[in-house]
Amino acid sequence: GVQTCALPISITMDNSLETVKEFARDYQVTYPILMDDGTSRAYRAYTIPTTIVVGRDGLIFKRHVGYAPGQYERLLNDLVAEMGRPATPAGK
């Protein structure tokens, strides 16, 4: 079957490493947070939040700017549909 891998990564535009560390500690962030080294510009991520799904080939597969309730579920359903298999509701 088709295998997928999702890895959440945050790229912060904050200039202070201490501020980022404090945020990660306070909110118990368990995924990588990268200091922006030009990556946001390379992926044209000028608005926070911007969700970008990058394929194994390094190309942008999907992009969503902003936040709306249910957006991540819709994104997941879109990705699963793109892979050619039906989406499974959460918890099933």
Secondary structure, DSSP 8 states (H G I E B T S, - for coil): ---------EEE--S-HHHHHHHHHHTT--S-EEE-SSHHHHTT--SSSEEEEE-TTSSEEEEEES--TTHHHHHHHHHHHHTTS----TT-
